[in-house]
Amino acid sequence: MTQLQDECKSLFTVMELAKLRIPTVAVKFYFESDTIPEQLLDLETVGVSVTSCQANKMAGLGDAILLTEKNIGCIAAAITFGLVDQHQQTPMKGKRVYTDIMKGKLNEEEGFSPPTPEDFTNGSVYACKDSGRKEFCLFGANDSGRFKDTATARKGIAGMLALQPAKTKGVFFFPPEFDDIDIEPDVIVMSVRPVELTRLVEGYQFLTGERVEGSMGAVRVVNSDLIVRPYIQNKINFSSYCIGARLIGNYEPDKLGLGMPYSHFQMMVRGVEESRTGYPFSLYPGAIG
C-alpha cells in the first residue's frame, strides 16, 4: 500500500465514507531536467488525445495516464502545464479533442485550420464571435463564445495561472492505489460534494487556523485553478468545474473540485482525524448516504 493510499484510506474511514468514495487524484510534473520513468511512458496514450479534465476523471476512477505535448487533447491545458509555448503561432500537430469539436461544428470542414496557442492567448478562441473566427465556435454559428469580446477574454486569461515559459515534459495523473513505482505527487485533486468540502476544510483549519479561499474562472478549471494555481501559490483552492469538465469530462452536477499541494493534503488528513469528535460528519444531513 502506498503512503497516499494509506492516507486516503485513513481519511475515508474517519469520515465514515465506506459506501461513498471521494475521487482523489495525484498529479506529478516532469520538467526538462527530469527523467520520466519508463513505467510512466507506457501510460502515454498513442493515437488518442486526452484533455486534462478527462485525465483527472480517469485517474479518479483508477486509471493512471501520462499527458505530454503529443497526446494532450486541450491546447489551453498544454499552455497551462507548460507543454507548449503560449505564443506559438503554429497549430499543435495531430488530432486534439477540443479542436475536433470545433471542426465537427463547421458545415465546411475543408480548409479547417486548428487554433494555435497564440490564438488562445490573444483571446480569439474564447471570444470567437467578437474575433470573427467562426471556425473556433464550439456550438455552431450562434455560439456567443466564452467571453463577450477579445479584450474581456484576455483579462480572464491573465488570471489563469500557467507554467510559462514552457519547460514541462509530462504531467502524470494517477490514483492513490498506483504502486508500480514510488512517486511523491506535487498536487492532489479531489472531486467533492459541498458537504465533503465542508468537512475537509474544517480538518485543515483545525490544525492551521488558516482560511481556505476559492478562485475560479470560466474555463481552464482543472488544469489552471485546481492544479497549477495550488502548485504555484502553494495554497489550497476550490472551484466549480468548467464547461470542458462538464461537457467533455462528464463531471457530476453535485461535484466541486478541490486542489492542493500534497503537503497540505497530508495536513488536511491529519486535521480531519484529530478533529473527529469536534466535527461529527455522520450527523451532517446527507453526509454518508
N, C-alpha and C positions, 0 to 999 in steps of 0.2 A: 504494500500500500504506500502510495506517495505521501509526502508531507501535506500537499494540498488536498489530496483525497481525505486524509485523516482529519484535516481542519474542517472540511465541508461536512464530513460525517458527524463530527462533534457539534457543529453549528446546527445542523438539521435535527439532531437528537434533542438538543436543548430547546429548539423551537417547536418540538413535537410534530415535525413535518414528515411523519412516516408515510403518509399517503400522498402528500404534495411535495413535489421536488422543485427547488428554485434552480432553473437553468443557470449554470455557472461556467464561465469560460476564462481560460488563462491565455494571455497574449504575450508573445516574446518577439522583440525586434532583433533583426540581424543586420548590422551595418557593414560598410565597405571593408573595415578591418577585421570583421568576424568571419569565421568559417561556419557555414551551415552544415550541421551533421548529416551524414549520408542517409540516416534513417528518416530524416525530415524531407530530404529531396524526393524520396519515394512518395511523399504525400502531396506533391505538387501536381495538380490536375493537368492532363495533357489533352489538348483539343477541346476543352470545355472551360469557359471563363466563369468565375465566381465573384460576386460582389462581396464587399466586406460584411454587409448585413446578412447575406446568405452564409458566409463562412462562420460568423458568430452564431447564427441559428443552428448550423450543422454541428459545431463544437458543443453547443448547449445540449444537443441530443446525443452526443457521444462520439462524433466523428471528427478527428483531427484533420487539419488542412493547412498547407503552406501556400501563402499568396506571394507572388513575385510580379515583376513587370510583365512577364509572359502571360500569366493566367488571370490577373485581377480583372474583374468584369466591369468595374466602375472607374472611369478616368478621374473623377473627383476624389475617390478614395486613394487612387495611385498618387495624386498630388499630396493629399493629406499625409500619407505614410512616407512620403519622400522616395517613392519608387520611380518617379518621373519628375523632370523639371517643370515647375508650374507655368513657365513661359515658353515651353517648347511649341514651336509653330508648325510642326508636322503631326499628323494623327498617329496615335499608337497603333502598331501593326497588329493584325489579327482581329478576330471577332470578339466583341465585348457585349455583355448582357445589356447594359444601359443603352449603348448606341444601336444595338439591334432593335430595340423597342422603337427608337426614332425612325429607323429605316422602315420598319413594318407599318408605320402610320402614314407613310408617304404613298400617294397614288402612283407616282412616277419614281420607282426605285432606281431606275437607271441614272447614273451620274451622282448618286448619293455619296457625299464625302463626309466621313465622320468628323465630329468636332475635335479640335486639337486641345491640348492642355491650356494653351493661351486663350482659347475660346471660352473655357470655363472661368479662367482667372479674370478676364476682362468683362465678364457679366453677360456675354452674348448668348450663352446656352440657357442660363436661368431666366433671362429676360427675352426669350425667343420672339415674342410678339413685338416688343419695342425695337429689337435689333433687326427685325425683318428677316430672321433666319427660320423660315417655316420648317426647314429640314431638321431643326433641333427640337421641334414640338414632340411631346410625349403623348398627347391626347387629341391629335388631329388639328385641323385648321383653326378651330375656335379656342385652342389652348391659350390661356392668359399668360402662361409662363409661371415661374415660381416667384418672380418679383415684378413690380409694375413697370420698371424701366432699368436700363443698364446701370445708371448711377446708384439706384437703390440696391441692385444686385451686388455691385462692388462694395457697397457699405456692409451688406450682410456677409459677403465673403471675407472681408477684412477681419471679422470677428470669429472666423472659423480657423482655429489653430492648426498649423501644419508643420511637418518636419521638413522644412526647406532651408537651405538648398538640399537637393535630393542626394542622399547618401545611404539609402536603405537598399539592402539586397533581398530581404524577405521578411514577411510577417507571419508568424506561426500561431494559429488558433488551435487550442487543444483542451479537452475536457479534463477534469481533475483526476480521472482514473487512468489517463495516459501514462504508461510507465515503461515505454520502450527504451527511453534514456532519461536521465535525471535532468530536468530543466527547471530553473527558478524563473517564474514569469515576471514580466515587467508590470503588467496591468491585469486586473481581474474585472470582468464584466458580468453582472448578474441581471437577469430579466425577472423583475419582481412585481407583485401586486402592491398597491398602495399600503395595505396593511402590513406587508412584509418589510417594505421600505421603512415604515414607522419603527418597527422593532429593531431593525439593523442600525438605524440612526441612533436610537436610544442606547444601544450597546456601545456604539462608538463614543457617544458623548458621556456615557457613564464613566469612562476612563480618562477622557481628554478634556471634557468641558467645551470642546470646540463645536461650533455650528457647522452644519453641512449645507452648502448652498448649491442651487441648481442653475445651470446656464445652458440654454438650448437655442438652436436656430431652426430655420425652416427645413434645411437639408443638411446632409453630412453628419447625422447624429451619431451613428455607431462609430464611424471612423474618427471623426473630429471631437465631438462632445464627450463620448464615453471612453475613448482610448487615448487619443493624442493629448487632449486637454489635461486629463489626470496625469499623464506621463510627463508633460512639460511643466505643469504647475505643481506637481507633487501634492495634489489635493483630490478629495472625493468630489465627484459630480454626478448629478442625476438629471435625467431628461426624458421627455416623451420620445417615442420613436418617430422617425420622419416618414415621408412619403415612400422613399425607397424601401425602408424596413417594412412598412405596412403592406405595400403592393408587390414588392419583389421578394422580400424575406418572409412575408406572411406572418408577421408577429401578431400575437393575440391582442384583442382590443382592450383587455384589462391589465396589460403589462406596461411597465416603465423600465427604462434602462438605468443601471447604477454602475458607474465605472470608478475604479480607484487603484492607486499603486498597491502592489502586493503587500507591502509593509502595513498599509492602512487596513487592508483586508484582515491581516493577522490580528491587528489591534481590535478590529470590529468583532472578530470571532471571540477573542478573549473577553471583550466587554459584554457581549451577549451572555456568555457563560457566567460571568461573575455577577451580572445584574438579574439573573434568572428570577429571584424571588421578589425583585422590586418592580418588574415589568411582566406580569403574568400573561404571556402571549396567548395561551389557550383560552383566556377569557375574552379576548378581543373578538367582537362579532365577525363570524365568517373566517376566522384566522386559520383554523386547522381543518376546515371542511366537514 
